Amino acid sequence: MIRPAPSSCIDPGLAPPAAPVWEGYGYGLLGVLVFSLTLPMTHVAVAELPALLVGLGRALVAAVPAIALLAATRSRRPDAREWPGVVLAAAGIVVGWPLASSLAMQSVPSSHGAVFNGLLPLSTAAFAALRSGERPSPAFWAWALAGAALVTAYALRQGHGALQPGDLWLLAAVVLGGLGYAEGARASRTLGGWRTICWALAISAPVVAAPVGWMAAQAQWPSAATGAACAYLAFGSMFLGFFAWYRGLAVGGIARVGQVQLLQPFLTVVAAALFFGEAVTPSTFFFAAAVILVIAGGRRAIVRNAK
């Protein structure tokens, strides 16, 4: 009888991929699906409410269940190594990105703004290389730059060769978002994804409470559609989506799993067509297929951790 070879004799090249990598991609994709409705919902909200109120208000509302969850589970506080990541995550994705994107949605449509989100993986990878100890290979950077070039070409095509006034806010959102994603993922490696976003929301609440309260007191009561959009932004985009997203970045690698977000612009455009009646051109699907190939190439590129 032929006995199976011991595991140490199995050719590593024939071994299945490590489970955490695929787990990371799965959680990352779930987070991207939630985030894909963020800009359309923001566009709905800023049509009736001030952009500053929408951008900061979602963080304050999301802080309520976050604080309640931390208290109910008696969650530990971040330690000295984790606090910088939590604070920078709060600055980037709790305050900075929502505020900048809300201001952008005042002057550009969500379908145009969505393509700039395709630059988030490159921004996230850059901050991961600078702050999180990851060292993407030259091949990885080539794939990341190819993805960024694709979404930039798509943006220029949609804008008839010119950038829109709100594009500066969108670029600021990309930088702040990349910072928040990378720093939050760094903290979540030991703190956990859900604790990271909950603590980021909790420490942001005292900062945004006063301006949100002042603006809310002067704003008119929103319609049901605007209220629903704000609820999604607070509980979906600002809270539950990050449970999956930070988990994916933590277990699969910040730079690698971050490339999944290249799909977000196209998911956003499709969602805008399904729920808001926006037209989707054939070029959208062409660029989507090209981006999927870029993600596949980036996934195979080596990302080393600094020793």
C-alpha positions as CSV (number, residue, x, y, z in Angstrom):
1,M,0.0,0.0,0.0
2,I,1.3,3.4,-1.0
3,R,1.3,5.8,1.9
4,P,0.8,9.5,1.4
5,A,3.9,11.6,1.5
6,P,4.4,13.6,4.6
7,S,3.4,17.2,4.4
8,S,7.0,18.3,4.5
9,C,7.6,16.5,1.2
10,I,4.8,18.2,-0.7
11,D,5.9,20.6,-3.3
12,P,5.1,24.1,-2.0
13,G,4.3,25.2,-5.5
14,L,1.3,22.7,-5.5
15,A,0.0,23.6,-2.1
16,P,-3.3,25.6,-2.0
17,P,-3.1,29.3,-1.3
18,A,-3.0,30.3,2.4
19,A,-6.5,30.6,3.8
20,P,-6.0,34.1,5.3
21,V,-5.3,35.6,1.8
22,W,-8.6,34.4,0.4
23,E,-10.4,35.3,3.7
24,G,-8.9,38.8,3.3
25,Y,-10.2,39.1,-0.2
26,G,-13.6,37.9,0.8
27,Y,-14.0,40.4,3.6
28,G,-12.5,43.1,1.5
29,L,-15.0,42.5,-1.3
30,L,-17.9,42.6,1.2
31,G,-16.6,46.0,2.5
32,V,-16.3,47.3,-1.0
33,L,-19.9,46.3,-1.8
34,V,-21.1,48.3,1.2
35,F,-18.9,51.3,0.3
36,S,-20.0,51.3,-3.4
37,L,-23.3,53.1,-2.4
38,T,-21.5,55.8,-0.4
39,L,-21.2,58.4,-3.1
40,P,-24.7,58.0,-4.5
41,M,-26.2,58.2,-1.0
42,T,-24.0,61.3,-0.3
43,H,-25.2,62.9,-3.5
44,V,-28.8,62.4,-2.4
45,A,-28.1,63.7,1.1
46,V,-26.3,66.9,0.0
47,A,-29.2,67.9,-2.3
48,E,-31.2,68.9,0.9
49,L,-28.6,69.1,3.7
50,P,-25.3,71.1,4.0
51,A,-22.3,69.1,3.0
52,L,-20.5,69.8,6.3
53,L,-23.5,68.4,8.2
54,V,-23.6,65.3,6.0
55,G,-19.9,64.7,6.2
56,L,-19.6,65.1,10.0
57,G,-23.1,64.0,11.0
58,R,-22.6,60.5,9.8
59,A,-19.7,60.1,12.1
60,L,-21.6,61.3,15.1
61,V,-24.6,59.1,14.4
62,A,-22.4,56.0,13.9
63,A,-20.6,56.7,17.1
64,V,-23.7,55.8,19.1
65,P,-23.8,52.1,18.2
66,A,-20.0,52.0,18.3
67,I,-19.8,53.3,21.9
68,A,-22.7,51.0,22.9
69,L,-20.9,48.0,21.4
70,L,-17.6,48.8,23.1
71,A,-19.5,49.1,26.5
72,A,-21.6,46.0,26.0
73,T,-18.5,43.8,25.2
74,R,-16.3,45.6,27.8
75,S,-13.8,46.0,25.0
76,R,-10.2,46.8,26.0
77,R,-8.7,50.2,25.1
78,P,-6.1,50.4,22.4
79,D,-2.6,50.1,23.8
80,A,0.3,52.5,23.2
81,R,1.2,50.9,19.8
82,E,-2.4,50.9,18.6
83,W,-3.5,54.4,19.5
84,P,-1.7,56.2,16.7
85,G,-3.4,54.0,14.1
86,V,-6.8,54.6,15.7
87,V,-6.3,58.3,15.8
88,L,-5.1,58.6,12.2
89,A,-7.9,56.3,11.1
90,A,-10.3,58.7,12.8
91,A,-8.7,61.7,11.1
92,G,-8.7,59.9,7.7
93,I,-11.9,57.9,7.3
94,V,-14.2,59.1,10.1
95,V,-13.7,62.9,9.5
96,G,-11.5,63.6,6.5
97,W,-12.8,61.4,3.7
98,P,-16.6,61.9,4.5
99,L,-16.1,65.6,4.7
100,A,-14.1,66.0,1.5
101,S,-16.3,63.7,-0.5
102,S,-19.5,65.4,0.7
103,L,-18.0,68.8,-0.5
104,A,-17.2,67.2,-3.8
105,M,-20.7,65.8,-4.3
106,Q,-22.0,69.4,-4.3
107,S,-20.5,70.0,-7.8
108,V,-19.9,66.6,-9.4
109,P,-22.2,63.6,-10.0
110,S,-21.6,60.4,-8.0
111,S,-20.7,58.5,-11.2
112,H,-17.9,60.9,-11.9
113,G,-16.7,61.0,-8.4
114,A,-16.7,57.3,-8.1
115,V,-13.9,56.8,-10.5
116,F,-11.5,58.7,-8.3
117,N,-12.1,56.1,-5.6
118,G,-10.2,53.8,-7.9
119,L,-7.1,55.7,-6.8
120,L,-7.7,54.6,-3.2
121,P,-5.8,51.3,-3.5
122,L,-2.6,53.1,-4.7
123,S,-3.0,55.7,-1.9
124,T,-3.6,52.9,0.7
125,A,-0.5,50.9,-0.6
126,A,1.6,54.0,-0.4
127,F,0.7,54.7,3.2
128,A,1.1,51.0,4.0
129,A,4.7,51.1,2.7
130,L,5.4,54.3,4.6
131,R,3.8,53.4,7.9
132,S,2.8,49.7,8.2
133,G,6.1,47.9,7.4
134,E,4.8,46.5,4.1
135,R,7.3,46.5,1.1
136,P,5.5,46.0,-2.2
137,S,7.6,44.6,-5.0
138,P,8.3,46.6,-8.2
139,A,5.8,44.3,-9.9
140,F,3.1,45.2,-7.4
141,W,3.7,49.0,-8.0
142,A,3.5,48.5,-11.7
143,W,0.1,46.8,-11.4
144,A,-1.1,49.5,-8.9
145,L,0.0,52.3,-11.2
146,A,-1.7,50.5,-14.1
147,G,-4.9,50.4,-12.1
148,A,-4.6,54.1,-11.2
149,A,-4.0,55.0,-14.9
150,L,-7.1,53.0,-15.9
151,V,-9.4,54.8,-13.5
152,T,-7.8,58.2,-14.4
153,A,-8.4,57.6,-18.1
154,Y,-12.0,56.6,-17.3
155,A,-12.5,59.9,-15.3
156,L,-11.1,62.0,-18.2
157,R,-13.3,60.2,-20.6
158,Q,-16.4,60.8,-18.5
159,G,-15.4,64.5,-18.1
160,H,-14.7,65.0,-21.8
161,G,-10.9,65.4,-21.2
162,A,-11.2,67.9,-18.4
163,L,-11.2,67.6,-14.6
164,Q,-14.2,69.0,-12.7
165,P,-14.0,71.7,-10.0
166,G,-14.9,69.1,-7.3
167,D,-12.0,66.9,-8.4
168,L,-9.7,68.6,-5.9
169,W,-11.9,67.6,-3.1
170,L,-12.0,64.1,-4.5
171,L,-8.2,63.9,-4.6
172,A,-8.1,65.1,-1.0
173,A,-10.6,62.4,-0.1
174,V,-8.4,59.8,-1.8
175,V,-5.3,60.9,0.2
176,L,-7.2,61.0,3.5
177,G,-9.0,57.7,2.8
178,G,-5.7,55.9,2.0
179,L,-4.2,57.2,5.2
180,G,-7.2,56.1,7.3
181,Y,-7.4,52.6,5.6
182,A,-3.7,51.9,6.1
183,E,-3.5,53.2,9.7
184,G,-6.8,51.5,10.7
185,A,-5.7,48.2,9.2
186,R,-2.3,48.5,11.0
187,A,-4.1,48.9,14.3
188,S,-6.6,46.2,13.6
189,R,-3.9,43.5,13.3
190,T,-3.8,43.3,17.1
191,L,-6.9,45.3,18.1
192,G,-9.4,43.7,15.7
193,G,-11.3,45.4,12.9
194,W,-14.5,46.1,14.7
195,R,-12.7,47.5,17.7
196,T,-10.6,49.8,15.5
197,I,-13.5,51.5,13.8
198,C,-15.5,51.6,17.0
199,W,-12.7,53.4,18.9
200,A,-12.1,55.7,15.9
201,L,-15.8,56.7,16.0
202,A,-15.8,57.0,19.8
203,I,-12.9,59.4,20.0
204,S,-14.3,61.5,17.1
205,A,-17.7,62.0,18.7
206,P,-16.6,64.8,21.1
207,V,-14.8,66.6,18.3
208,V,-17.8,66.7,15.9
209,A,-20.6,66.9,18.4
210,A,-20.7,70.7,18.7
211,P,-20.5,71.7,15.0
212,V,-23.0,68.9,14.0
213,G,-25.4,70.1,16.7
214,W,-25.1,73.7,15.6
215,M,-25.7,72.9,11.9
216,A,-28.5,70.5,12.6
217,A,-30.4,73.1,14.7
218,Q,-30.4,75.4,11.6
219,A,-31.2,72.8,9.0
220,Q,-34.7,71.9,7.8
221,W,-36.1,68.5,8.6
222,P,-35.0,66.2,5.7
223,S,-37.3,64.1,3.5
224,A,-37.7,60.4,3.9
225,A,-35.3,59.7,1.0
226,T,-32.7,62.0,2.5
227,G,-33.1,60.5,5.9
228,A,-32.7,57.0,4.5
229,A,-29.5,58.1,2.7
230,C,-28.1,59.6,5.9
231,A,-28.9,56.4,7.8
232,Y,-27.1,54.3,5.2
233,L,-24.1,56.6,5.4
234,A,-23.9,56.3,9.2
235,F,-24.7,52.7,9.8
236,G,-23.5,51.1,6.5
237,S,-20.6,53.2,5.1
238,M,-19.4,54.5,8.4
239,F,-19.9,51.5,10.7
240,L,-20.7,48.0,9.5
241,G,-18.7,48.3,6.2
242,F,-15.5,48.8,8.1
243,F,-16.0,45.7,10.2
244,A,-15.5,43.7,7.0
245,W,-13.0,46.0,5.4
246,Y,-10.5,46.3,8.2
247,R,-10.8,42.5,8.8
248,G,-9.9,41.9,5.2
249,L,-6.9,44.3,5.2
250,A,-5.6,42.9,8.4
251,V,-5.6,39.2,7.5
252,G,-4.9,39.5,3.7
253,G,-2.4,42.4,3.6
254,I,-3.1,46.1,3.3
255,A,-1.5,46.6,-0.1
256,R,-2.9,43.4,-1.7
257,V,-6.5,43.4,-0.4
258,G,-6.6,47.2,-1.0
259,Q,-6.5,46.5,-4.7
260,V,-10.0,45.0,-4.5
261,Q,-11.2,48.6,-4.1
262,L,-10.4,49.2,-7.8
263,L,-13.8,47.6,-8.4
264,Q,-15.6,50.2,-6.3
265,P,-16.0,52.9,-9.0
266,F,-17.6,50.5,-11.4
267,L,-19.9,48.9,-8.7
268,T,-20.9,52.5,-7.8
269,V,-21.7,53.3,-11.4
270,V,-23.8,50.2,-11.7
271,A,-25.6,50.8,-8.4
272,A,-26.3,54.4,-9.6
273,A,-27.9,53.0,-12.7
274,L,-30.0,50.4,-10.9
275,F,-31.2,52.7,-8.1
276,F,-31.0,56.2,-9.4
277,G,-31.5,55.7,-13.2
278,E,-28.1,57.0,-14.3
279,A,-27.0,55.7,-17.7
280,V,-24.1,53.2,-17.9
281,T,-22.1,53.3,-21.1
282,P,-20.4,50.2,-22.6
283,S,-17.0,51.7,-21.8
284,T,-17.8,51.3,-18.1
285,F,-17.9,47.5,-18.5
286,F,-14.7,47.6,-20.6
287,F,-12.8,49.5,-17.9
288,A,-14.3,47.1,-15.3
289,A,-13.0,44.1,-17.1
290,A,-9.5,45.7,-17.4
291,V,-9.5,46.6,-13.7
292,I,-10.4,43.0,-12.8
293,L,-7.3,41.8,-14.7
294,V,-5.2,44.4,-12.8
295,I,-6.4,43.1,-9.5
296,A,-5.6,39.5,-10.6
297,G,-2.1,40.6,-11.5
298,G,-1.6,42.6,-8.3
299,R,-2.7,39.7,-6.2
300,R,0.1,37.6,-7.6
301,A,2.7,40.3,-7.0
302,I,4.9,39.8,-3.9
303,V,4.4,42.0,-0.9
304,R,7.1,41.6,1.8
305,N,7.0,42.8,5.3
306,A,10.0,44.8,6.5
307,K,12.2,43.0,9.0
